[in-house]
Amino acid sequence: MGNNGPVTRPASARAARLDQVCAAAVEVARAGITEVDPADVGDHLQAVAEGDRLVTHYFECRLAGYRGWRWAVTVTRVARSRTVTICETVLLPGADALLAPGWLPWQERLKPGDLGPGDLLPTPTDDERLQPGYLLSDDPAVEETAWELGFGRTRVMSREGRMEAAQRWYDGDHGPAAPISTAAPAAARCGTCGFYLPLAGALRQSFGACGNFYAPDDGRVVSADHGCGAHSETMVETTEPVVELPTVYDDSAVETVAVTSEADPAPQTADPAGTAADA
């Protein structure tokens, strides 16, 4: 290869210099905010150079509900002129402004529980959680049932779909880490509960449905190591009641008790004569 000489880097773009005439036009920029009450325009925050003789002034916004927002007024002037004109006025969010969440497609915004009565949720044809029903399944229990019944569905859950559902259930409110599960006795696990109804297929060993009417998970899919206080083998020791005996009256003997009292008056002797005279 020939010697092409030293390699030089391209010169970087020159940083814009703050034009002093435009930077001093604070009141001109403030007067350009005409859409709101002057009381809603706060203190001047800063002036930023956007280009040659092009400056943006920022003012505090005092509108209710717009905390952290700033009024931005861009001004400019022609060369060798000290007359400043307004280019545009806009309300922009600051670093600590309250903003609405970023827009997401409806497929990404949808969450469990959003589907209500009468709502329709279309399933995409390329949903990776499903696969055509005419394909042989990798779940022996599914294949056995399909051959036995002699019919199939248009699509069934793929392995990825099953694993995704299993992980979601396991990490959710019906898995081993749920507060109600960690507060339950260590032996009170769903897999050993009489109300536990195992699922069919590959998920049978790890998940089932709760059939206890009094349990908070009744009718829901729970993991085998989930637990609660309504376990079928939960026994509470009850206190034996006190035997109430009948009242016994001992009237077979008479007990004589001598009682003396100093306050009793002395006995008086009757007068026979007085009695006769009265008669």
Buried (B, 14 or more C-beta within 10 A) or exposed (E): EEEEEEEEEEEEEEEBEBBEBBBEBBEBBBEBBEEEEEEBBEEBBEBBBBEEBBBBBBBBBBBEEBEEBBBBBBBBBEEEEEEBEBEEBEBEEBEEBEEEEEEEEEEEEEEEEEEEEEEEEEEEEEEEBBBEBEEEBEBEBBBEBBEEEEEBEEBBBBEEBBBBBBEEBBEBBBBBEBEBBEEBEEEBBBBBBEBBEBBEBBBEEBBBBBBBEEBBBBEBBBBBBBBBEBBBEBEEEEEEEEEEEEEEEEEEEEEEEEEEEEEEEEEEEEEEEEEEEEE
